Every structure is written in structure tokens, then in C-alpha cells.
Amino acid sequence: MNRGKTSLLAAGCLLLTSLVAQATTSSTTTTVHHHRHHSRNHTSQAAFTIDGPILRSSAALVLDETNSAVLYSRNADVAMPIASISKLVTALTVADAQQPMDEVVEITEDDRAIGKGAFSRLAVGTRLTRGDLFHLALMASENRAAHALARNYPGGLAAFMPAMNAKARELGMTTSHFVEPTGLSSDNVASPEDLSKLVAAASKNATIREYSTDPGYDVRIGRRMIGFHNTNSLVKNPSWDIVVQKTGYIEEAGRCLVMQAVIDGRTIDIVLLNSYGKQTRVADAARVRKWMEAKLPQGTAIQQVAGKT
């Protein structure tokens, strides 16, 4: 009888110990899972720190044109490939020549053989006005359009490239260099500081402002009307007031974006180079804006410089 009671008591103790252990394990597991989930949400929602916006672009510059104040800078003096942002210099160089915008220009074999992996919807033989090509080069980043504009510059490409580099020097773009007009070459380089000067100059040209921010444009090619769309999705966003913009991408440059926008009543130049991920440059622009609206009251003039990476 005593032996049976002892066995029963021992079994009860074992069961109680097992239940306590399970409860402890369950509680620990739940706590770790909750902590991890909380940490992940906190990271994804963070758009800025006290020092500036959290950006995924390797080089950046945010400049307040209203009072010439640098608000944020990362590797701003480093020249690197800028891809199709080159087309803003191309546009300014073409504009300086003051050629008729209603003159018809034909896309040729020379415009097709412009770079590895070059994409274009303009077939050889397409005939469009210089104004249409100017529009498509800025809005849709049309490579053959940009090349045809340069090829039909007075004196051809042999004269255009020196003029393009001279234009950059005129704007004070001291680290810039260009070897062709489209941006398909990784030898087209500039620093964010250079590009802030380019954006400021482009913003003074009414045609460049209009064409670069146009959401879409239709042209007649042969018997068909073909629709082209802006490479920057922000121009369709009514919450943004964009004055001028240009995107760029080649593998060596990553995703790039330059633009001038009005934020909280101030004219702001934003330069973002070498972003990874298709939408990262747009997300970085949104982070800059959120940071400014939250941390920089209207009228504030500060110099906020991030350390070089």
C-alpha cells in the first residue's frame, strides 16, 4: 500500500515538472518571436535618423536652392557613372544650337549601333521632328532619340562631344566627362555636386522642364500612334511638385535620379546615384522628403553632411 502511494506520488511530480517545463518553453518562444517581429517592423518603417534620411543610394546630395544650403551629402564630390542623366547635358547642348524644333530628323543605322543592350522603340527609318526627339529623350529616356539629336548637331558628333563637355565646364561641373550623348557608356561620369549644378541649369529651360516632367507623350510612327511614358513614376504623383527630373540606369551606374522639386515651399535639388533595386531611387526621394518635412521646419538653413562611405 505504501509502495503504491509512493509510485502515484512520483508520477504526479513528474507530470507537474513536465507541465512547468512546457509552459516555460512556450513563454520563451513567444517572447523571442514577438521581439523579432517588432524589430523588423521598426527597421522597415524608419525613414530617417537625427543625422539625415536613411538612403540606399551610395552617393547623394540634397541642396536647398532657396538659400544655397547643403542639407545632406554623401560622397558628393566623387565622380561616378551617371547613365541617362547624361541626357540633360545633351539637351542643354542641343538647345544652345537653336536649331529648328520642327525640322524632321530620321533615325538611321548609326543611331541603332550606340551601345550594348541599348533599348529603343524607334526603328531605323523612323522620321520625327527634332522637338519630338527632344521630348522622348528627356521624358522616356529614348537612346536613339538622344543619339539622333547629337548626330544632327551642326558639325555632327565630332562637333557635339566637345560642345557637350564644354557645356559641362561652363556649368562648373569640374569632375564631369562625357564620351557619348546617351549615357550608355560608363565613361560618362559626374559627381553629385556636379549634377546639382546641372539640375539648376536645366530648371531654367522651360522646354526641358516641360518635357522632363510630362507623364506621357504619343507620336505617330508610320501609320501608328505610339505612346511613350515617363521613366520617373513620381511625375504622376499629385503630392509631388517636380520642376525638372531625369532618371538613369546602366549596370555600372546602378539606379540614378536627379530632380528639382518644391518641398515645404522651398526649391530643393535631389541627386541620388547608384541605388540598388528598381524602385529604390524613388523610395529614397520619398525618404528625403519625409525627413525634410519632419526635421527641417520651413526656413531652416543647415549644413548636414554624412560621413563618406
Rosetta silent file (secondary structure, phi, psi, omega in degrees, C-alpha in Angstrom):
SEQUENCE: MNRGKTSLLAAGCLLLTSLVAQATTSSTTTTVHHHRHHSRNHTSQAAFTIDGPILRSSAALVLDETNSAVLYSRNADVAMPIASISKLVTALTVADAQQPMDEVVEITEDDRAIGKGAFSRLAVGTRLTRGDLFHLALMASENRAAHALARNYPGGLAAFMPAMNAKARELGMTTSHFVEPTGLSSDNVASPEDLSKLVAAASKNATIREYSTDPGYDVRIGRRMIGFHNTNSLVKNPSWDIVVQKTGYIEEAGRCLVMQAVIDGRTIDIVLLNSYGKQTRVADAARVRKWMEAKLPQGTAIQQVAGKT
SCORE:     score description
SCORE:     0.000 S_00000001
   1 L     0.000  -46.479  177.320    0.000    0.000    0.000 S_00000001
   2 H   -64.143  -38.600  179.663    2.787    2.411    0.871 S_00000001
   3 H   -62.919  -38.077  179.451    4.665    1.303   -2.206 S_00000001
   4 H   -67.411  -40.355  178.719    1.596    2.164   -4.405 S_00000001
   5 H   -64.335  -38.328 -179.843    1.185    5.594   -2.820 S_00000001
   6 H   -64.914  -40.505  178.586    4.844    6.319   -3.381 S_00000001
   7 H   -64.225  -41.994 -179.492    4.575    5.394   -7.087 S_00000001
   8 H   -64.724  -42.421  179.148    1.495    7.549   -7.518 S_00000001
   9 H   -63.188  -40.327  179.368    3.181   10.497   -5.810 S_00000001
  10 H   -64.677  -41.023  178.647    6.263   10.128   -8.011 S_00000001
  11 H   -62.913  -39.608  178.991    4.156   10.056  -11.169 S_00000001
  12 H   -64.024  -40.122  179.104    2.362   13.208  -10.086 S_00000001
  13 H   -64.259  -40.846  178.333    5.639   15.014   -9.507 S_00000001
  14 H   -62.339  -42.627  179.923    6.920   14.024  -12.936 S_00000001
  15 H   -63.753  -43.192  179.937    3.731   15.296  -14.609 S_00000001
  16 H   -63.132  -42.014  178.528    3.916   18.607  -12.750 S_00000001
  17 H   -62.087  -40.149  179.527    7.585   19.062  -13.708 S_00000001
  18 H   -64.426  -42.451 -179.108    6.749   18.368  -17.372 S_00000001
  19 H   -65.060  -40.434  179.225    3.909   20.910  -17.428 S_00000001
  20 H   -64.263  -41.520  179.643    6.100   23.617  -15.864 S_00000001
  21 H   -63.744  -41.553  179.096    8.865   22.977  -18.418 S_00000001
  22 H   -64.218  -42.381 -179.646    6.418   23.194  -21.342 S_00000001
  23 H   -63.411  -40.058  179.659    4.958   26.449  -20.055 S_00000001
  24 H   -65.245  -43.649  178.837    8.431   27.950  -19.639 S_00000001
  25 H   -63.112  -43.778 -179.431    9.498   26.923  -23.171 S_00000001
  26 H   -61.976  -43.594 -179.766    6.276   28.253  -24.687 S_00000001
  27 H   -63.154  -42.265 -179.899    6.655   31.596  -22.928 S_00000001
  28 H   -64.858  -43.926 -179.991   10.275   31.955  -24.042 S_00000001
  29 H   -61.395  -43.930 -178.863    9.459   31.121  -27.667 S_00000001
  30 H   -63.352  -41.914 -178.494    6.596   33.605  -27.768 S_00000001
  31 H   -64.057  -43.959  179.921    8.737   36.382  -26.308 S_00000001
  32 H   -63.821  -44.020 -179.386   11.582   35.892  -28.844 S_00000001
  33 H   -62.221  -42.485 -179.541    9.179   35.775  -31.778 S_00000001
  34 H   -64.892  -42.348  179.940    7.444   38.972  -30.695 S_00000001
  35 H   -61.979  -42.360 -179.488   10.756   40.790  -30.217 S_00000001
  36 H   -65.661  -42.668  179.705   11.951   39.785  -33.675 S_00000001
  37 H   -62.915  -42.930  179.451    8.704   40.872  -35.322 S_00000001
  38 H   -62.955  -41.957 -179.591    8.812   44.222  -33.532 S_00000001
  39 H   -63.450  -41.033 -178.933   12.400   44.814  -34.586 S_00000001
  40 H   -65.136  -42.437  179.102   11.634   44.077  -38.250 S_00000001
  41 H   -64.444  -40.528 -178.764    8.711   46.492  -38.333 S_00000001
  42 H   -62.565  -40.501 -179.122   10.761   49.219  -36.692 S_00000001
  43 H   -67.644  -43.712 -175.593   13.532   48.883  -39.293 S_00000001
  44 H   -69.738  -26.751 -176.254   11.246   48.907  -42.327 S_00000001
  45 H   -88.595  -17.626 -177.416    9.334   51.974  -41.152 S_00000001
  46 L   -67.958  123.840  179.280   12.376   54.099  -40.298 S_00000001
  47 L  -107.443  -17.935 -177.647   12.862   56.789  -42.951 S_00000001
  48 E  -161.641  164.518  171.449   15.469   58.905  -41.193 S_00000001
  49 E  -118.665 -176.179  178.581   17.639   59.384  -38.134 S_00000001
  50 L   -63.901  -24.104 -178.344   18.618   62.565  -36.359 S_00000001
  51 L   -87.168  -16.756 -179.070   21.547   62.865  -38.808 S_00000001
  52 E   154.749  179.460  179.421   19.557   62.538  -42.011 S_00000001
  53 E   -68.141  148.961  175.773   17.429   60.284  -44.199 S_00000001
  54 L   -87.966  104.477 -173.389   18.279   56.583  -44.367 S_00000001
  55 L  -109.918  152.350  177.507   19.149   56.177  -48.045 S_00000001
  56 L  -109.239   16.208  172.860   20.103   53.173  -50.154 S_00000001
  57 E   -94.405  137.500 -175.820   21.932   55.265  -52.732 S_00000001
  58 E   -76.043  -20.127  175.952   25.712   55.111  -52.433 S_00000001
  59 E  -138.684  140.297 -176.022   26.078   58.817  -53.297 S_00000001
  60 E  -156.820  154.823  174.277   23.611   61.608  -52.635 S_00000001
  61 E  -149.894  131.202  174.776   23.212   65.343  -52.322 S_00000001
  62 E  -122.468  117.419 -173.352   20.240   67.380  -51.109 S_00000001
  63 E  -123.933  129.940  175.957   20.620   71.105  -51.732 S_00000001
  64 E   -88.019  105.203 -179.405   18.242   73.907  -50.774 S_00000001
  65 L   -67.169  -24.515 -176.594   18.324   76.302  -53.744 S_00000001
  66 L   -60.564  -38.892 -179.675   16.341   78.856  -51.744 S_00000001
  67 L  -133.366   19.163  177.172   19.324   79.693  -49.548 S_00000001
  68 L    55.671   37.885 -179.802   22.157   77.635  -51.131 S_00000001
  69 E  -102.705  132.388  172.738   22.346   75.336  -48.092 S_00000001
  70 E   -80.503  118.467 -178.596   23.549   71.735  -48.313 S_00000001
  71 E   -91.178  -32.504 -179.438   21.035   69.725  -46.283 S_00000001
  72 E  -156.133  141.332 -178.036   22.533   66.273  -46.796 S_00000001
  73 E  -148.659  134.705  173.405   25.626   64.934  -48.527 S_00000001
  74 E  -142.616  117.468 -178.878   27.177   61.513  -49.058 S_00000001
  75 L    51.827   38.491 -171.757   30.181   61.043  -51.357 S_00000001
  76 L   -71.461  -17.951 -178.477   29.055   64.215  -53.108 S_00000001
  77 L  -101.699    8.989 -176.944   32.467   65.026  -54.597 S_00000001
  78 L   -95.803  121.419  177.412   33.082   61.567  -56.095 S_00000001
  79 L   -77.066  135.152 -179.834   32.717   61.237  -59.893 S_00000001
  80 E  -151.744  165.799  179.343   30.936   58.052  -60.978 S_00000001
  81 E   -58.726  139.847 -175.980   28.897   56.762  -63.954 S_00000001
  82 L  -121.391    2.202  174.901   25.596   58.614  -64.302 S_00000001
  83 H    53.841 -135.972 -171.055   23.890   56.701  -67.147 S_00000001
  84 H   -74.135   -2.058  170.658   20.997   58.565  -68.822 S_00000001
  85 H   -61.518  -21.393  173.887   21.289   61.610  -66.595 S_00000001
  86 H   -53.144  -29.750 -176.153   23.800   62.488  -69.333 S_00000001
  87 H   -63.900  -21.785  174.672   20.784   63.341  -71.493 S_00000001
  88 H   -67.357  -39.148  175.740   20.242   66.547  -69.519 S_00000001
  89 H   -68.359  -39.990  176.153   23.649   67.784  -70.724 S_00000001
  90 H   -57.643  -45.729 -178.479   22.771   66.567  -74.217 S_00000001
  91 H   -63.493  -43.055  179.466   19.519   68.541  -74.093 S_00000001
  92 H   -65.381  -36.407  179.033   21.213   71.734  -72.923 S_00000001
  93 H   -68.432  -42.907  176.893   23.855   71.399  -75.655 S_00000001
  94 H   -62.962  -43.104 -179.010   21.214   70.843  -78.347 S_00000001
  95 H   -61.149  -35.994 -179.808   19.188   73.792  -77.027 S_00000001
  96 H   -63.269  -28.925 -178.315   22.229   76.066  -77.291 S_00000001
  97 H   -73.745  -17.651  177.060   22.460   75.351  -81.039 S_00000001
  98 L    52.775   42.635  175.333   18.960   76.823  -81.548 S_00000001
  99 L   -79.393  155.037 -178.005   18.138   74.503  -84.454 S_00000001
 100 L   -60.485  127.258  179.715   14.517   74.397  -85.691 S_00000001
 101 L   -76.318  -14.927  178.995   12.428   72.117  -83.465 S_00000001
 102 L   -95.131    2.333  177.814   10.021   71.404  -86.323 S_00000001
 103 L   -71.889  135.885 -178.580   12.765   70.068  -88.610 S_00000001
 104 E   -81.516  133.092  179.271   12.305   66.354  -89.409 S_00000001
 105 E  -122.982  138.294 -178.514   15.150   64.029  -88.355 S_00000001
 106 E  -104.352  137.894  173.617   15.445   60.382  -89.415 S_00000001
 107 L   -76.992  128.978 -175.796   16.652   57.518  -87.209 S_00000001
 108 L  -120.698  179.173  177.007   19.482   55.729  -89.020 S_00000001
 109 H   -59.832  -32.069  178.613   21.725   52.688  -88.623 S_00000001
 110 H   -62.368  -33.501 -179.389   24.212   54.945  -86.834 S_00000001
 111 H   -77.933  -22.981 -179.961   21.627   55.554  -84.102 S_00000001
 112 H   -77.353  -36.163 -176.506   20.939   51.833  -83.716 S_00000001
 113 L   -92.103   64.639 -172.559   24.563   50.855  -83.086 S_00000001
 114 L  -114.233   -4.962  179.142   25.029   53.008  -79.995 S_00000001
 115 L   165.676  152.498  178.828   25.731   50.612  -77.161 S_00000001
 116 L   -63.650  127.874  176.499   25.494   47.157  -75.708 S_00000001
 117 L    74.070   12.797 -178.810   21.992   46.340  -74.521 S_00000001
 118 L   -67.474  133.127  179.375   20.561   49.634  -75.751 S_00000001
 119 L  -109.674  140.399  177.208   16.777   49.611  -75.890 S_00000001
 120 L  -156.998  145.644  174.824   14.683   51.762  -78.215 S_00000001
 121 L  -101.153    6.984  179.672   11.197   51.742  -79.690 S_00000001
 122 L  -100.270  105.143 -178.178   12.312   53.922  -82.590 S_00000001
 123 L   -72.034  154.379  173.998   13.016   51.688  -85.575 S_00000001
 124 L   -58.085  133.100 -176.457   15.566   52.631  -88.207 S_00000001
 125 L   100.627  -13.008  177.052   13.774   54.794  -90.774 S_00000001
 126 L   -62.780  133.890  179.532   11.518   56.497  -88.208 S_00000001
 127 E  -118.805  118.022  179.424   11.079   60.173  -89.044 S_00000001
 128 E  -135.787  160.932  176.984   10.206   62.591  -86.251 S_00000001
 129 E   -72.840  159.244  176.630   10.693   66.280  -85.625 S_00000001
 130 H   -58.334  -37.950  178.581   13.640   67.442  -83.576 S_00000001
 131 H   -61.993  -41.192  177.410   11.123   68.581  -80.970 S_00000001
 132 H   -63.903  -43.384  179.117    9.636   65.075  -80.730 S_00000001
 133 H   -64.399  -40.114  177.019   13.079   63.523  -80.335 S_00000001
 134 H   -59.656  -44.655  179.902   13.965   66.120  -77.692 S_00000001
 135 H   -61.566  -50.164 -176.296   10.736   65.261  -75.855 S_00000001
 136 H   -68.658  -34.509  179.237   11.294   61.482  -75.964 S_00000001
 137 H   -64.635  -39.925 -177.924   14.950   61.710  -74.929 S_00000001
 138 H   -80.643  -43.286 -173.954   14.065   63.638  -71.778 S_00000001
 139 H   -81.603  -51.216 -175.312   10.765   62.005  -70.816 S_00000001
 140 L  -101.014    3.494 -178.770   11.159   58.374  -71.915 S_00000001
 141 L    55.012   41.862 -177.914   14.990   58.347  -71.934 S_00000001
 142 L   -70.718  115.585 -175.313   14.934   57.265  -75.603 S_00000001
 143 H   -68.467  -44.777 -179.911   18.513   56.410  -76.537 S_00000001
 144 H   -67.019  -31.131  176.739   18.169   56.606  -80.321 S_00000001
 145 H   -63.632  -46.731 -179.706   16.373   59.922  -79.959 S_00000001
 146 H   -63.868  -41.970 -178.827   19.275   61.379  -77.965 S_00000001
 147 H   -66.096  -40.589  179.236   21.853   59.979  -80.375 S_00000001
 148 H   -64.595  -37.087  176.730   19.990   61.332  -83.425 S_00000001
 149 H   -61.450  -45.233  179.780   19.849   64.780  -81.824 S_00000001
 150 H   -68.373  -39.245 -178.539   23.621   64.762  -81.300 S_00000001
 151 H   -65.708  -29.876  179.924   24.312   63.308  -84.762 S_00000001
 152 L   -96.382   12.070  172.829   22.304   66.136  -86.364 S_00000001
 153 L   -68.250  148.674  178.278   24.048   68.842  -84.342 S_00000001
 154 L   -54.448  116.900 -176.856   25.947   71.347  -86.546 S_00000001
 155 L    95.016   -2.112  176.503   29.160   69.520  -87.423 S_00000001
 156 H    72.351 -166.309 -178.478   27.780   66.131  -86.320 S_00000001
 157 H   -61.311  -31.787 -179.716   29.019   64.023  -83.404 S_00000001
 158 H   -61.295  -30.608  177.806   32.588   65.181  -83.990 S_00000001
 159 H   -93.115  -28.388 -174.517   31.479   68.681  -83.012 S_00000001
 160 H   -68.287  -44.694 -174.844   28.817   67.672  -80.488 S_00000001
 161 H   -63.368  -44.372  173.714   31.015   65.847  -77.985 S_00000001
 162 H   -60.212  -37.752  179.783   33.477   68.738  -77.478 S_00000001
 163 H   -66.816  -37.100  179.450   30.454   71.057  -77.182 S_00000001
 164 H   -65.364  -44.201  177.834   28.848   68.750  -74.598 S_00000001
 165 H   -68.551  -34.600  176.724   31.984   68.706  -72.447 S_00000001
 166 H   -66.069  -36.718  177.921   32.374   72.451  -72.870 S_00000001
 167 H   -62.974  -42.683  178.126   28.797   72.899  -71.651 S_00000001
 168 H   -60.723  -43.782  178.940   29.585   70.894  -68.534 S_00000001
 169 H   -64.350  -38.048  178.169   32.646   73.051  -67.838 S_00000001
 170 H   -60.090  -34.478 -179.407   30.558   76.191  -68.385 S_00000001
 171 L   -82.288   -3.506 -179.165   28.182   74.977  -65.657 S_00000001
 172 L    84.443   20.089  179.660   31.083   74.398  -63.268 S_00000001
 173 L   -83.854   82.560 -167.218   30.901   70.602  -63.490 S_00000001
 174 L   -75.765  -21.216 -179.293   34.592   70.152  -62.725 S_00000001
 175 L  -103.209    5.745 -173.429   34.699   66.344  -62.315 S_00000001
 176 L   -86.388  151.969  174.068   32.477   65.515  -65.306 S_00000001
 177 E  -155.784  137.897 -177.029   33.445   63.849  -68.561 S_00000001
 178 L  -131.553  136.751 -179.900   31.314   62.628  -71.477 S_00000001
 179 L  -115.717  -11.941  176.839   32.197   60.365  -74.400 S_00000001
 180 L  -158.770  165.547 -168.096   28.740   59.953  -75.995 S_00000001
 181 L   -89.536   -6.307 -172.276   25.320   61.620  -75.715 S_00000001
 182 L   -97.662  -30.765 -173.701   23.050   58.869  -74.335 S_00000001
 183 L    98.544    2.602  179.035   24.646   57.720  -71.080 S_00000001
 184 L   -71.131  -18.699  177.820   25.014   54.120  -72.227 S_00000001
 185 L   -90.744  135.569  176.389   28.771   54.357  -71.675 S_00000001
 186 L   -73.193   -5.685  176.417   30.109   54.018  -68.135 S_00000001
 187 L   -80.800   -7.876  171.086   32.762   56.561  -69.160 S_00000001
 188 L   -80.991  108.749 -173.338   30.128   59.294  -68.822 S_00000001
 189 E  -130.529  154.550  174.732   30.843   60.389  -65.252 S_00000001
 190 E  -165.496  159.739  176.530   29.988   63.202  -62.839 S_00000001
 191 L   -95.393  160.672  173.556   29.771   63.806  -59.097 S_00000001
 192 H   -55.429  -36.835  177.387   26.571   64.665  -57.188 S_00000001
 193 H   -61.700  -42.537  175.777   27.954   68.179  -56.696 S_00000001
 194 H   -59.329  -44.727 -173.440   28.292   68.498  -60.481 S_00000001
 195 H   -70.666  -26.045  174.041   24.788   67.187  -61.006 S_00000001
 196 H   -65.888  -34.353  175.764   23.233   69.688  -58.617 S_00000001
 197 H   -69.631  -37.292  178.009   24.637   72.398  -60.914 S_00000001
 198 H   -65.361  -44.232  179.382   23.226   70.564  -63.927 S_00000001
 199 H   -61.831  -42.515  179.542   19.768   70.308  -62.365 S_00000001
 200 H   -61.831  -41.509  179.347   19.800   74.022  -61.525 S_00000001
 201 H   -68.453  -43.055 -179.744   20.734   74.909  -65.121 S_00000001
 202 H   -62.948  -32.392 -178.211   18.148   72.541  -66.630 S_00000001
 203 L   -68.163  -16.021 -179.952   15.430   74.052  -64.425 S_00000001
 204 L   -87.166   -6.162  179.602   15.944   77.403  -66.162 S_00000001
 205 L  -101.677  114.517 -174.457   14.962   75.961  -69.565 S_00000001
 206 H   -61.035  -38.632 -178.869   11.174   75.946  -69.967 S_00000001
 207 H   -68.134  -42.804  178.103   11.168   73.227  -72.634 S_00000001
 208 H   -63.812  -40.873  176.849   13.352   70.892  -70.579 S_00000001
 209 H   -58.697  -48.321 -176.620   11.139   71.490  -67.541 S_00000001
 210 H   -65.705  -49.865 -174.686    8.001   70.670  -69.508 S_00000001
 211 H   -69.322  -38.466 -175.951    9.275   67.633  -71.388 S_00000001
 212 H   -70.970  -22.199 -178.296   11.132   66.004  -68.492 S_00000001
 213 L  -106.810    6.067  177.896    8.052   66.106  -66.248 S_00000001
 214 L   -71.720  125.975 -178.471    5.467   65.110  -68.866 S_00000001
 215 L   -65.526  -33.233 -178.555    3.809   61.823  -67.725 S_00000001
 216 E  -160.900  159.958 -177.109    3.268   60.583  -71.286 S_00000001
 217 E  -155.225  133.853  179.686    3.517   61.527  -74.949 S_00000001
 218 E  -106.938  136.395  175.591    2.178   59.995  -78.162 S_00000001
 219 E  -129.467  151.704  177.181    3.946   60.219  -81.524 S_00000001
 220 E   -89.835  120.714  176.257    2.982   58.971  -84.955 S_00000001
 221 E  -120.131  108.163 -173.286    5.427   56.404  -86.307 S_00000001
 222 L    67.968 -123.158 -179.891    4.401   55.325  -89.774 S_00000001
 223 L   -98.031    0.908 -175.145    0.675   54.660  -89.639 S_00000001
 224 E  -113.930  148.569  169.877    0.501   54.086  -85.911 S_00000001
 225 E   -93.358  125.857 -177.774    0.342   56.297  -82.866 S_00000001
 226 E  -114.856  130.243 -179.443    2.790   55.016  -80.254 S_00000001
 227 E   -94.002  134.432  176.479    2.545   56.020  -76.601 S_00000001
 228 E  -117.071  150.806 -176.635    5.642   56.705  -74.506 S_00000001
 229 E  -127.424  155.880 -179.360    5.731   57.087  -70.729 S_00000001
 230 L   -70.015  140.038  179.878    7.936   58.883  -68.234 S_00000001
 231 L   -77.672   -7.104  179.702   10.670   56.772  -66.640 S_00000001
 232 L  -112.044  109.658 -177.063   10.050   58.517  -63.293 S_00000001
 233 H   -65.352  -19.493 -177.442    6.811   57.403  -61.626 S_00000001
 234 H   -66.589  -22.976 -178.314    6.881   60.413  -59.272 S_00000001
 235 H   -67.373  -18.912  178.802    5.750   62.784  -62.041 S_00000001
 236 H   -91.086   -6.049 -177.049    2.310   61.131  -61.864 S_00000001
 237 L   -87.660  113.877 -175.882    2.078   61.588  -58.105 S_00000001
 238 L   -65.869  -14.386  179.796   -0.041   64.697  -57.341 S_00000001
 239 L   -81.256   -9.705  178.341    1.616   65.117  -53.948 S_00000001
 240 L  -101.912  138.480  173.803    4.946   65.938  -55.628 S_00000001
 241 L  -112.435   87.819 -173.893    5.711   69.332  -57.194 S_00000001
 242 E   -96.973  127.065 -178.404    8.580   68.418  -59.552 S_00000001
 243 E   -85.681  -47.405 -179.996   10.213   71.194  -61.569 S_00000001
 244 E  -153.932  150.527 -179.020   12.665   69.079  -63.612 S_00000001
 245 E  -158.107  161.734  171.448   13.893   65.493  -63.397 S_00000001
 246 E  -159.357  136.923  175.208   15.874   62.731  -65.109 S_00000001
 247 E  -103.992  168.483  175.856   16.438   59.071  -64.343 S_00000001
 248 E  -159.160  149.223  173.241   19.274   56.805  -65.429 S_00000001
 249 E  -158.930  126.435  157.714   20.333   53.188  -65.364 S_00000001
 250 E  -141.956  164.143 -175.027   23.147   51.029  -66.635 S_00000001
 251 L   -57.824  -41.166 -176.590   24.715   48.183  -64.679 S_00000001
 252 L   -70.427  -25.367 -176.714   27.851   50.153  -63.820 S_00000001
 253 L   -96.389  -20.461 -171.866   25.870   53.180  -62.572 S_00000001
 254 E    70.758 -167.907  178.655   23.007   51.481  -60.763 S_00000001
 255 E   -83.273  128.113 -176.167   19.678   53.298  -60.499 S_00000001
 256 E  -125.426  152.298  177.416   20.102   57.074  -60.604 S_00000001
 257 E  -153.880  131.010  169.524   17.761   60.025  -60.175 S_00000001
 258 E  -126.943  142.731  176.272   18.208   63.780  -60.221 S_00000001
 259 E  -164.205  159.268  170.450   15.421   66.276  -59.796 S_00000001
 260 E  -115.506  130.323 -178.399   14.391   69.658  -58.550 S_00000001
 261 E  -140.080  156.341  175.673   11.188   69.784  -56.515 S_00000001
 262 E   -96.308  117.365 -179.234    9.346   72.234  -54.314 S_00000001
 263 E  -125.701  121.734 -178.495    9.100   70.823  -50.770 S_00000001
 264 L    53.569   37.967  176.756    7.502   72.862  -47.983 S_00000001
 265 L    80.241    3.662 -179.145    7.765   75.981  -50.134 S_00000001
 266 E  -114.329  144.628  178.857   11.497   75.541  -50.753 S_00000001
 267 E   -86.722  116.736 -171.709   13.218   74.685  -54.034 S_00000001
 268 E  -120.463  129.756  172.078   15.233   71.522  -53.422 S_00000001
 269 E   -95.885  128.893  179.757   17.745   69.752  -55.685 S_00000001
 270 E  -121.988  124.758  177.493   17.967   65.997  -55.040 S_00000001
 271 E  -121.751  123.506 -179.768   20.745   63.845  -56.510 S_00000001
 272 E  -131.101  118.321 -177.513   20.690   60.075  -55.933 S_00000001
 273 E  -121.808  145.589  174.520   23.319   57.830  -57.556 S_00000001
 274 E    56.941   54.378  170.953   23.911   54.095  -57.568 S_00000001
 275 E   -85.375  147.582  175.967   20.743   52.920  -55.850 S_00000001
 276 L  -106.101  143.870 -176.579   20.103   49.190  -55.815 S_00000001
 277 L    94.102  138.477 -172.304   16.661   47.810  -56.573 S_00000001
 278 L   -59.769  -37.289 -176.057   14.313   49.037  -59.284 S_00000001
 279 L  -102.844    5.293 -172.664   12.242   51.296  -57.008 S_00000001
 280 H   -65.972  -39.280 -178.480   14.942   52.288  -54.526 S_00000001
 281 H   -63.228  -38.062  178.061   15.763   55.674  -56.073 S_00000001
 282 H   -68.664  -41.714  177.733   12.081   56.661  -55.894 S_00000001
 283 H   -63.931  -37.909  177.365   11.850   55.370  -52.324 S_00000001
 284 H   -63.835  -40.381  177.195   14.989   57.335  -51.427 S_00000001
 285 H   -61.082  -40.391  178.058   13.427   60.515  -52.822 S_00000001
 286 H   -65.606  -36.484  177.733   10.385   59.876  -50.637 S_00000001
 287 H   -66.440  -38.898  176.965   12.661   59.374  -47.612 S_00000001
 288 H   -60.810  -46.373 -178.519   14.380   62.698  -48.300 S_00000001
 289 H   -64.403  -43.780 -179.757   11.034   64.456  -48.462 S_00000001
 290 H   -62.612  -41.581  177.984    9.715   62.778  -45.286 S_00000001
 291 H   -62.158  -44.495 -179.701   12.911   63.692  -43.442 S_00000001
 292 H   -63.225  -45.406 -177.513   12.692   67.308  -44.564 S_00000001
 293 H   -66.751  -30.737 -178.148    9.045   67.658  -43.623 S_00000001
 294 H   -87.783  -36.055 -170.211    9.625   66.103  -40.200 S_00000001
 295 H  -110.219  -18.014 -174.683   13.009   67.504  -39.217 S_00000001
 296 L  -120.541   91.753  179.075   13.569   70.728  -41.144 S_00000001
 297 L   -57.685  151.537 -178.351   10.968   73.430  -40.473 S_00000001
 298 L   -54.943  130.919  179.490   10.334   75.856  -43.297 S_00000001
 299 L    95.751   -9.050  179.531   13.085   78.465  -43.454 S_00000001
 300 L   -70.318  133.810  175.862   15.710   76.345  -41.693 S_00000001
 301 L  -123.040  108.716 -179.643   19.173   76.628  -43.224 S_00000001
 302 L  -132.859  163.544  172.577   21.612   73.979  -42.027 S_00000001
 303 L  -114.143  106.579 -178.697   24.621   72.111  -43.312 S_00000001
 304 L  -114.414  110.066 -175.371   24.068   68.402  -42.721 S_00000001
 305 L  -120.249  125.740  176.707   26.877   66.257  -44.067 S_00000001
 306 L   -86.166  152.364  178.103   27.056   62.488  -43.720 S_00000001
 307 L   -65.313  149.544  178.647   30.410   60.762  -43.450 S_00000001
 308 L   -67.905  144.925  179.244   31.918   59.305  -46.597 S_00000001
 309 L  -115.212    0.000    0.000   31.383   55.621  -47.150 S_00000001
